[in-house]
Amino acid sequence: MKKLNYRIVLFALALIFASGVLLSGKRPTLGLDLQGGLHMLLEVKSDVAIQSRIKSIATNVAFLLDSEEIFYDSLAINDESVTFEILDGDDLLQTKALIQKNLSDAVEIKENGLDFELVMTEQEKENTKTNAINQAVDTIRNRLDQFGLAEPTVAKQGEDKILVEVPGIKTQEDEQRIRDLIAKAAHLQLMAVDELRNTRVTTMTSEEASSFGDVILYDVRTKEPYLLREIPILDGSMLTNANVVYDENNRPAINFELNGQGAKIFGDFTGKNISKRMAIVLDDKVYSAPYIRTRIGGGRGQITGSFGNEEAHDVAIALRSGALLAPVDVMEKRSVGPSLGADSIRASLFALVFGFIVVVIFMVIYYAFAGVIANIALIVNLLLIISVMALFGATLTLPGMAGIVLTVGMAVDANVIISERIRELLREGKSVAKAIEDGYSNAFSAIWDANITTLIAAVVLYVYGTGPVKGFALTMSIGILASMLTAILGTHGIYEYLLDKINKNRLKFWFGIKE
């Protein structure tokens, strides 16, 4: 026998790697269709997104006017419009140009002397509703991914529905926590306290507060009411990061960071309002309303409150992943039991094992010892697929198991092409060594083209697919790469290693053909 060659060394290392991963106890995570979990259908209240968009426009107007030092008064929100008054007529043209430059796509400008009314356009309303749906899909997916769940399915259905499937949720506590995380608006606002009228907030109605351009919100712990300016200083759209820390009393708190625009607004406001209060509001609940002692630069702040550890982490996840533009309601919820998964696993394993055994028997009968070599490569190929998925925490779904079955067929197909090329050359009278080398060379282009085109399709499916489609594409991709290593490189190395023995024995024993 020849000395070890690099091909058989790589093949052996692949076998050792796969065996080591599986013997260490790592296993692929099972998807919803195999282990059960939570299935929900959500409805997005997109109309509420329009109200949030109006508030955001009002905040932008305040920022634009302040940045140009244009004096204004009576900035307020009325249904689907923003109104304000310019105090200096000389600023009229500049104000109009400023709004047209920055907000012309969102609002229609109506003037009456020094009074402005910015009315949201119909196109902006439609865009806001569409964005609310799309952003809800991305936000919920990001939250579940950051929560550490295995390949959840989050997909848009119809005009305003979202399908969510989360595998592995088995207890009521886990289910409730997931529902809370999904539905949490996580709408962060920094709002100024109306110091002039806050002393009589306990006797004030919501209608009276609204007439002053204010809103009444309550402390999350003490339920103490606060009279806050309705238009926020800034909101969570300017948030870039949030993480859990512990305060001086070792209680969970949340540090947040703002982008450049948010940091400037934050710094300017705190610099101009020293000795006044600014409320940190999350989902319309006041978490703190500290006095401003000095200008706060750097765009950093902290949310303190009666957080538990899990709640603080969930809120931080929700803030990092972005606030929902509109609330979501659970229209349908059901728990998928693992019994369906067990049945599916049994049926899929039966199909895989039965197909594998039939292929193994056929290869041995038709190709003799060459079939045995192909079967060895096939076994290593399966071990590699499962071990790689286990190592990287990939999720195995029912379509994924179908992908494994399909990969088995593709791996065998490569060996069939190679074996046939070798047999053809042997029949032509070529030496065994020449037949093996030329057989692999002649077969390589066909195998390479087929595998690369299939791999491209699998990658596209993984990038643009969701849930089960991703699972199928993932196992296909891993299987194709593994088969290139085992079916082409590995078997070639085995033939080179056994070449001296092949030359001493009958071709019928090695390749199933007559001398």
N, C-alpha and C positions, 0 to 999 in steps of 0.2 A: 504494500500500500504506500502511496505517496505521503509525504509529510503533510502536516496540517496546512491548509491554505486559508487566506483571509476570509473567504466566503463562509466556510464551515465554522470558523471562529465567531463571526458575527451571528451566524445562525444559533450557535451554542449559547452565546451571550444573551440573545433574545429569549431563548428557552429558560435560561437561569433567571433572567429578570422577571419574566411572567410568572414562573413558579414561585419566586421569592415574594412577589407582591401578594399572590393569592394565599400562600402559606402564612403570611403575616396576619391574615384575618381580614384584610380589606375586601370589601364587596361593593359593586355598583349600587347606587341608591335607586330604589324602585319608584316609578312614576305613579300618578293617581290611578291609572287603569290597572296597575298591578298590586298596589298595597292599600288602596283606598285613600280617603281624604275628604276635603271640603269642596263642594261645588256651589257657586253663587252666581246669580244674575243680578247685576246692579243697574239702576236707572240714574242717569246724570240730570240733575235739575239745572239745565243750562240757562234758564231765565235768570237765576241768581247771579250767574257770571256777568250779566250785563250791569247789575248794580255794583259789583266789584270793579268792573271796568270803568264805570263813571267815577268811582272814588279814586281810581288810579289816574284818570285824566285830571281830576281836580288837584291831586298831589303834584302832577307834572306841571300844571299851570302855575301853582304856587312856587315851585322850584324855578321855572323859567322867568317869572316876574321878579323874584328875589335876586336871581343871578344877574339880572340887568338893572337892578335897583329901581324898578318901576313900582311906585306906590299904588296900592289898591285897597279896596275895602269890600266887605259883604260877600266874600267868597263862599258860595253855598252850592249844595246839590239839590236839584228839583227834578224828581222822576228820572228822566233820561237826558238831563242837561246839566251844565255847570254855569252858574251866573256869578258875575263879579262887577265891580265898578272901579274905573281908573280915576284917580284923584287929580291928576294933572293932564289937561288937554294936550299938552305938548308931547305926551307919551302915547297918544292914540295910534298914530301910524306905526310906531315901533312895536306896540303891543300886537296889532293886527298882523304885521309881518312875522313876528316871532311865533305866533300861533299857526299861521299858514305854513311856515317852514317846518314846524315840528309836529303839528297835529292835524294837518289838512286832510289826511286820509281817514281820520277818525271822527272828526266833527265838522258840522256846518256852522259858520260864524254868523250870528245875528247881532247887529249894533243898534243902539238907541241912545244917541249922544255919547256919553261916557260909559254907558252900561253895555256889558257884553253878555250874550247868551251863547254857549257852545252846545249845540244839539248833536247827539250821536247819530251818525248816518245809518241808513238801513243796511248798507254793505258792511259797516263795522259791527252792527248787531249780529249779522249772520256769521261773520268771521269770528266773533267772540264766542258764539255758541259752538261753532265747529272746533275752535281751539280748546274750548272747555272739555269737549269729548276726547279729543286727541291727547290733550295734556293729562287728563284723568287716567287714560290708559298707560301713558309713560310713567306718571307719578306712582300709580299703584304698583306697576311692575318694579320700579326702582325701590319702593318701600319693601316689597316682599323679597327682592334680591338682597337688600342690605340686612334684612331680618335673618338671612341665612337659610332660607327655604330652598329646597331642591327643585329647580326648574319648574316654577309655577307657570300656569297658562293664564295670560291676560290678553284678551282680544276684544275688539269692537264688534258689536252685533247690532245691525240696523242703524238707525239714526242716533239713538241716545241710550243704547244699552251696552253693557260691558260684561263679558263672561270671564269669571275668575275660577280657576281650579287649582287647589293647593294640596299636593300629596302629603301623606304622613301625619295629618292632623287627627289625633285619636281621642283627645279629652275635651270636655266642655270648656275647661279653662283655656286651653290652646285655641280652641275655636273662637271664643269670645275675644281673646287678645288679638287674633288676626282680624276679626271683624272691626274691632275698635281702630286698629292700625290703618285698615283700608278706608274706613269712613271718616277718619280724623281730618278735618279741614286743614289744620296746621297753618292758619292764617295769622301771621305775626304782624302787629302794627305798633308803632310808637306814636302815642297820641298825647297832645298837650292837655293838661287839666285846666278847665275854665275857672281860674282862681277867683274871678270877680263874683261868680254866682254859685260856686261849689258849696258854700256854707248853707244854702237852703235847698240842696239837692234832695233831701229827705222828704220835702213837701212838694217837690216839683213833679209834674206829669211828663210823660214822654213827648206829648204834643207841645207842651210849653218849652221843653228843652230843644225840640226841633226848631221852634220859632227863633231861637237864638243861634241856630247852626250847631247845636250840641247834641250829644247822645248820652244816655245814662247806662253805665255798665257797672258790674258788681265784682267785688274782690272774690277771688276763687276760694279763699279760706274763711274770711270773716263775714262775707256777704255784704260788706260795707259798700254803699253806692258811691260812684264817682261821676261827676259831670265833666265830660271830655269833649273837646272840639271834634266835630263829626269827621272832618277831613284830616286824615292822619298825617303826621310829619313825614313818615315813610312807611313802607310795608315790606312784607316778606319777599317780594319780587327782587329786592336789592340784597337779599341774603346770599352769601357764598358758602358758609360753613356753619355747622352747629355740632357741639360735642358735650358729653356729660363730664362735669367736674364735681368737686365736693367743696362746700363753703367752710367757713371757720368752725362751724358746729358739726362738721362731718355729715351734712345733709346734701343730697343730690341737687345740683343746679345745672343749668345749661348755658354755656358760653356760645355766643354767636358772633359772626363776622360779616361785615357789609362790603359791597363792592365800592368802587371809587366814587360813584355818584352818591350812594347811600352814606358813605363816610363823610363826604363834604356837607351833605344836608344835616347829618347828625352833628358834626362839629359846629356848623354855623348856628344851628338852633340852640345847642347847649351854651354856646358862647354868648348869645343874645338873651338868654332866659335864665341867668344865674339867680338862685334863690326861689325859682319857681319849680313846679313839679311836672314830671313827664311820666306817663303811665306806659308800662310794657304790657301789651294786650295780646293774648293768644286765644284765638277762636272766641272772641267777644267776652273774654273773662280777664279781669285785671289781676296780673300776677304780682306786680309791685308798682308803686308810684313814688319813687324817691325824689327828694329835692335835688336840684342841680347845683352842685357846689362849685364847679369849675368847668371850663370848656373840655369836652371829651373828644379827643382826636383819635385817629387810628381806626375808626369804624368798628369798635368792639364793644359788646355789652353782655349782660348776664341776666338770665331769667331765673328767679328764685321762687319757690312756692312749696306746696305740700306734695312734692313728688316722692313716689316710691322709686326704688331702683329700676324696676322694669318699666314703669311709666316714663321716667326720665329718658331712658334709652329709646323707647318708642317715640317720644316727642322729638328727640334729636334726629332720629331716622326720618320722621315725617318732615321736619324742617329742612334737612339736607336734601331730601328728594323733591322738595317743592310743595307749595300749598296747592290744594285743589281749588281751581277757579270757581267751581260749583259743587255743592254737596251731592253725595250719592246716597241713594236709598236701596236697601236690599229687597228686591222683588221676589226672588226665589232662592231658597237655600235648602240644600240636602247633603247629608253625609253619605259618601260612597263607601260601602263596607268592603273589607278585604276579601270576602268570599269570592266576589267576582274576579279579583286579582288572582286568587289561588287557582280558580278554574282556568283563567287565561294563561297563567304560568304553566299549569299542567299540559294544556293543549299545545302551547307553543313549544314546550320542551319535548313533548312527544313528536311534534312535527320535525323539530331540529334533530333529535336523536334518530328518528326513523329515517329521515332523509340522509343523515350523516352515515348511518350503517349501510344503506343501499349504495351510496356513492363509494364507500370504502370497499364493499364487496365487489362492485363492478370494476373498480380500478385494479384490484388484485387479480381478478379473473382475466381481464382484457389485456392489462399491461404487465402482468407478472410482478417481478421485484421492483420495476419502475413504478408500479402502482403503489407498492408499499412505501417507497420514498415519497411519493406524492401525498400519501395519507399521513405520513409523519409531518410533512410541511403543513397539512391541513389542521392537524391537532395543535401544532404550535401557533398557527394563525388564530384559532379560536381562543387559545390561552392569552395571546397578546391583546386581542380585542377586549376581553373581559378585564384583564389586569390594567390596561391603560385607562379604561373607564373607571375602574375602582380607584386607581391612583389619583386621578384628577377630580374625583367626586362627581363624575357625570351621572346623569339619570337614565336608567334603563326603562323604556316604555314598551308597550306591546308592539307598536310599529318599529321600535328599535330592535326587538327580537326578530321581527320580519326582516329587518336589514341584515342581521347576522346570518339568517338562513340564506338570503340572497348572496351575501358575501362568500359563503361556503361554496355556492355554485360558481361564482366568478373565480375563486381561487382554484377550484378543480379544473375549470375551463382553461386556465393558463397552463396547468400541467398537462392537460390533454393535448393542447397545441404543441407544446414542447416535445412530448413523447412521440407524437405523430411525425414531427419533423425529423427526430432522431431515427425513427423506424424507416422513413422514406430513404434517408441517406445510407442507412445500413443495407437496405435492399439494393441500392445502387452500387454496393461494393466498397463503400468508404470504410476506413478503419474506425474502431470504436471511438478513439480519442477525437478524430476528425469529425465524426458524426455528431458527437456530443457538443463540440465547440460550434460547428456550423448550425446544428439544430437550435441551440440557444440564440445564436446570432440571427437566424432567419425568423424565429418566432418572436423575438424581442419587439420588433417594430409594431406588429399587430397587437401584442399584449399591451405595450406601452400606450398606443393610441386609444385602445378601448378603456384602459384604466384611467388615463388622464381625462378623457371626455366625461366619464362617469364621475370622477372626483370633482370636476368643475361643476357639474349639475348638483352634486351633493353639497358642495360649499354654498352655492346659490340658494338651495333649499334651506340650509342652516341659517344663512344671513337673513333671508326674508320670511322664513317660516316661523311658526310659533308652536309651542307645546309638542304634541306627538310628531309633527313634521320635523321639528328639530331633532327629536330622538332618533327618527329613522335616518336622517341625514348624517348625524354624528356617528352612529354605528357603521354606516356605509363608508364614511370617510376613513375611520380608523381601520376598518376591514380592508379597504383597498390598499392603504399604505402598508399594512401588515402583510398582505398577500404579495406585494412587490418584494418584500424582504424574504418571505419564506418560499414562495412558489418559484421565484426567479433566482435570487441570490443563494438561498439556502440549499435548494435541490441541486443547483449547479456545483456547489461546494461539496456536497455528498458524493456526486458522480466523480469529481476530481479525486476525492479521497479514496474512493473504491475502484479507481480505474484499473489497477493491476489485477485485482480479483475478477473484474468484468472480463478482461482479456483472457483469463484462464478458464472461464466457464462458458456454457452454451448461451447463445443470444436468446433462445426461447425462455430460459430461466430468468434472464435479466429484463428483456423487453417484450416477451411474448410473441416472437416471430421465429420462423424457421431459419436454419443456418443458410 
